[in-house]
Amino acid sequence: MLAENIRKYRKKLKLTQEGLARKVDISYSTIIKLETGVISDPRMETLKKLAHALNVSIDELVGN
């Protein structure tokens, strides 16, 4: 659910994976791993940054 939501919200904002990585200040490869589900349990700080950058709550991002 997290991987799908990151991709969905990123595309809704018309951001590339690289653009999101820059906005969140994490590596491009981490964004790829998050969107493919390789990383399924990221740190809370990463979730906060992603939610803020994607203009959603953490609950929306993780699918709660």
Residue, then its C-alpha position, 0 to 999 in steps of 0.5 A: m500500500l505504501a509503495e502504491n500511494i507514494r507513486k500515486y501521490r507523486k504522479k498526482l503532483k507531476l513529480t518525477q522520482e528524481g524530483l521527489a528525491r530532491k524535494v524530500d532530500i533523500s536519495y533517488s535510489t531510496i525513492i525507487k526502493l520505496e515505490t517498488g516495495v523493497i523498503s516497506d518499513p521506512r523510518m518515521e522521519t522519512l515518512k514525515k518528509l514524504a507526507h509533507a512533500l506530497n501534501v498528504s497525512i502520514d495516515e493517507l500515505v501508509g493507507n490507514 
